[in-house]
Amino acid sequence: MRLVFAGTPAFSVPCLEALFDAPDTEVVGVVSQPDRPAGRGMRLSPSPVKQVALDAGCDVITPERLRGDKDALRWLQERRPDVLVVVAFGMILPVEWLNAPRVAPLNVHASLLPRWRGAAPIERALLAGDAETGACIMHMEQGLDTGGVYACWNLPIGPQTTGAVLWEELSQLGAGLLTDTLPGIVAGDVRSVPQDDAQATYAAKLSNEDRIIDWSLPATQLDLQVRCFSPRPGARTRIDGKWLKVIRGEPCRGHTQLAPGSVASDSLAIACGGGSMYRLLEVQPEGKKAMPAADFLRGRPLSRGDVLGETGSNDAAHG
């Protein structure tokens, strides 16, 4: 079985490594995005997928774009792949690429399609409070994650699950599903099932604004937001004109009459929408390391009625 693999971030690496180890399988080439600036020195660095492929002695290309790149298309066609496997590649594949593999172009998608088609399925599942998610093997076509599904494995989302944990669990789940399903697809024993478009939801790309805490929302919704972005890049609010990341917290029992964003107790319970409260357990002040909320309070005491958020508190002018 001759495979070409297309992927970029660390999420894709378990799938690539699983294909390297799979019997009767040869990864004949890898496509990844170009090197990008990274680290404190902002030096050009290869993507995680490119680095793993180079370490394995595999042929790698990193085109700036695929559409209109005749050299990249020729490289793909010369490898005569049976299957093109795409995992979080980050570029739209032209129809010429989709038609190149003998058997199928496959995508490992981190949701239970047709729920959460699009760029941010892991985060959107968490933000929506879904009880479960999963990984799917999908036949790629020109629509956005609209192709038929060969197989899915489910994964529960627990009450403490964070984005980082779910990201890691789904990357491993997808790798297992891929190697389990691939032989049957190539043999023709496993066929794709069309998606029900009427049940589709879309996982829009996230922005920095999605990370900003709106204290007028219920505490249960804020907990989903905090867990979604924990530990990086972190949900955030304002204090003294600077960002404060909320790494970990929990909804509190009881109610308060204080305005949303107000400090409701000495243990950093913050008033939220509908009189609910959310207690901060671990935070990261701007320019500093993450720390328990109790340590933060020792350096920056807060009193009942002080307000977090864009409008500030006793220092309202500082945001």
N, C-alpha and C positions, 0 to 999 in steps of 0.2 A: 504494500500500500504506500504510494508516494503522496506525501503531504507538503503543502506550503502553508506556513503559519503566519498570520498577521495579528500583531498585538503590540502594545506599548507599555502600560504601567505594570506595577508589581502584581496587580490583580490577575494579569494574564499569565504570569510565570508558572504557577502550578499546572496549568493546562499544557504549556509547552514542555515542561519537565516530564509530565506524564506521557506525552507523545514520544519523547526521546526514549523512555523506558518501555514503551508498549511493544509487545512481540509483533513480528511481521509488519513493522511500520518503519518508514524512513522519512524523516523530515528533510526534504531536499532543498529547502530555502525558507528564510524568515524575512518578513517585511515589518519594519517598525518606523515610527516617526523619527525625524532628524534629531541629532543631539541638541539639547537645550541648556541654557545657563542654569546652574544649580549650586547650592551651597553658599557659604559666606563670601567666597571669592567670585561667585557667579561665573565659574568656568564652564565651558561646554562639556556636558556629560552625556554619555549614552543612556538611552532608556533602559529600564530593568530588563525588558525582553531582549533588546540588542545585546546587552552584556552577557546574559545567560547563553544566547546563541553563539556569541563569539567564543565564550569559554568552552562550548561544546564543539567548536570547530566547524560550525554551520555557516553556510553562505548567507550573508545579510545585505539587504539594500534598505536605504532610508530616503526615499524620494520626498521632496517638498509637497508634492501633490501627485495624484494618480491620473486624474483626468487630463488627457492630452500628452501624457508622458509615454512616448512610444518605446523608449529604452526600457522603462520599468515593465511595460506590457510584454515586450519581447523576452525579458528575463523570466517572467512568469511562464509564458508559453513554452520556452525552452526546457523548463523543468517538468513538463508533462504531468502535472499533478492529477492524481485521482480525486483528491479532496482539497479544497481551500478552507482552512479553519481560521475563523476570525473571532478574536476575544478582546474587546475593549481597544480596538485599533485606533479609533479617533478620527478616521477619515471616511468619507463616503466612497464606496467602491463603484466605479463605472460598470456599465453592463458588460463591457469586454472582459472585465475581471471576473464577473459573476458567471460568464459563459466558458471561462477557461478550463475549470476542472472537469475531468471525465465523468465523475459521479455527481458531485454536488458542491456548492459553496455553503458552508455551515457556520452558524454563529452560536456561541455559548452566551446566553443572555441571562442576566441576574434578576429574573422575576418569573412569576407564573403567568406567562402570556395567555391571553391578550392584556392582562393587567400590567400596567407600567411599561408600555412601549416608550422608547426614547432614551435620553442621555443620563438620567439620574434615577434609575429604578430602585437602588438600594435606599437612598435617602428618602425618596418619595414614599416608599412603603413604611418607613419608620415615622415620618411626619404625619402620615394618614392614620397611624395607630393600627395598622394591619396586624392580625394575629399570626399570620404566616406569610412567607415568601418562598422563594426557591430558585432553581436554575432550570433552564430549558435549552434543548438543542433545536435550533430553528433553521429551516432552509431559507437562505438569503434570496431576496428579490429586491427590486428597486424601491418599493415602499418602505416606510420607516417601521421596521420590526413587524412586518405584516405577513411574513412567509409562514408556511405550514410548520407545525411543531412535531418533531419526531419523538421526543420523550421529555418528561419533567420529573424532578425530584423536589419534594417539599421540604421546607425548613421552618420550624416554629420561631416566632419572635417573642422572647420572654419579656417580662416587665422591667428587667434591668439591662436588656440588650442595648449596646451602644453601636454607633455607626461603624467604629473600628472593628468590633467583634463580628458584626454581621458581614462586613466586607471580607474578613479573613475566612469565615465559615463558608461563605458563598463561593469564594475563589477555590477552596478545596472541594466543595460539593460539585462545582462545575467540572473540575478536572476528573473526578470519579465518574460523573455522568458521561462525559465525553468518551473516555476510554471504554466504558461499559457499552455504550450505544454504537460507537463508530463501526465495529466489525459488521453488525447487522445492517447498518445503512449501506455500506459498501456491497454487501452480499445481496442486497435487495429484500432482506427479510423484515426490515423495519422501514415503514413508510410514514411520511408526514401526514398530519391531520390538519385541515384548514382551520384557521382561527375564526372565532365568532366576533366579527368586527363590532357588533352591537354592544359587546361587553368590554371593549377596549377603553383603557385610561392612559393618559400620557404623562410621562415623567419629564417635565420640562427641566432644562438646565438650571442649576442653582446659581444665585448671585450672592454677593456680599450682603445685600439687604435681607436675604433669607436667614442670615445668622443673627440679625439684630433682634433682641428680645422686646416684645410688645407686652408690657406688664398688664395691659387691659384684657389679655386673653386668660382663660381659665388655667389654673396651675397644672392640670393634667395635660393640657396642650403644650404648655411651656416645658414640661418634663420630656415630652416627645422631641421637642426642638433641641434641648440640651443633650439628650442621648444621641440624637442624630449626628451632631457635630462634635461629639466627644471622642477622643481628647483633642483632635485637630480637625479643622481649624478653630473650633470652639464657638459656641453661641456667645453673644457678648452684649453688654450694656455699658452705660456711661457712669463714671463717678469722677468728680473733680476735673472734668474736661478730658479725661482719658478713658480708654477702653478697659473694661474688666471682663475677661472671659469667664464664663461659668462652665467648669469642667464636669461637675457632678452636683446633683441636688435631689430633692424629693418633695412631692406634694405633702402638705401638712394637714392634719385634722383640724377641725374648727373653722371659724369664720372671723373676719375682721371688718370694721366699718371704715378703715383707712383707705385713702385713694390708692389705686394701682401704682406699684413702684415704691410705695412707702415701706420703710423698715418697721415690721410689726412686733419684733421681739429682739432680745439681746443675742439670740442664737442665729441671727440673720435669716429669719423668716420674712419673706417679702410679700406684701399684699398684691393680689392678682385680681383678675376679672371675677365678678360675681361674689366678691367677698372671700374667695379662696386664697390660700397662702402657699408659697413655695420656699422651702428652706435651702439655702446655699450651703453645700458641704465642702466643695473644693473649687477654688478660683485661681485665676492667673492674672495679676495686675499687668498692665502694659509695660513691657521691657523687663519683666521679672519671670521667675519660674513659677510653676503651679504650686499651690500650697493649700493646706486645710483652711477652711473659712475662719476657724478660731485664731490661727496665726495671722491671717490678714487683719482681723479685728484688733489684734494687739498693736499693729503698726498704723492702722487707720480706724480708730473707734467710730462707731455709728450709733446713733440714738434713735429711739422710737420716733417715727414721724419723718426722719430723713428720707430722701427720695432718690432712687436710682433711675437712670434713663436719660433720654435726650434733653429733658428740661432741667435736670439737676435737682438739688435739694436746698439745704441751707446756703449753698454756693450756686444758686440758680444760674447766675451769669456764666458759670464755668461749664454748664451742661452736665 
